[in-house]
Amino acid sequence: MAKGRFTGFGGPPGGGMNMNNLMKQAQKMKEDMEKLEEEMSAKEVEATAGGGVVRVVATGDKRIKLVEIDPEIIDPEEVEMLQDLIIAAVNECIEKAEKMHAEGMGRISGGMGKFPGF
């Protein structure tokens, strides 16, 4: 067995990877992720519930921007139903925003999988 540094998988010292290239790739990915975050905050998703009587708009970074309720459905006797419709529309908006974000991350990561916190 030859003396020297452990090279990992039988390649040249350093495993054959150019550390500068790896650092450049990591920096580019970081910049791409920051750009994606900016894009997500500018994009919007929309969901409705109850046949459109409740409408919610959120940004791609999962911030609720608008909750719109058709005044004709407001009935003091049916507050729980209205609350359920709002929850349903908000949850659908969040799901859409998460899907949009995951698609953007997939483009950046090249299919490497999910990153923690995203």
PyMOL commands that set and color helices and strands:
alter all, ss='L'
color gray80, all
select helices_A, chain A and resi 13-16+19-42+71-73+76-109
alter helices_A, ss='H'
color red, helices_A
select strands_A, chain A and resi 44-49+54-59+64-69
alter strands_A, ss='S'
color yellow, strands_A
deselect
rebuild
show_as cartoon
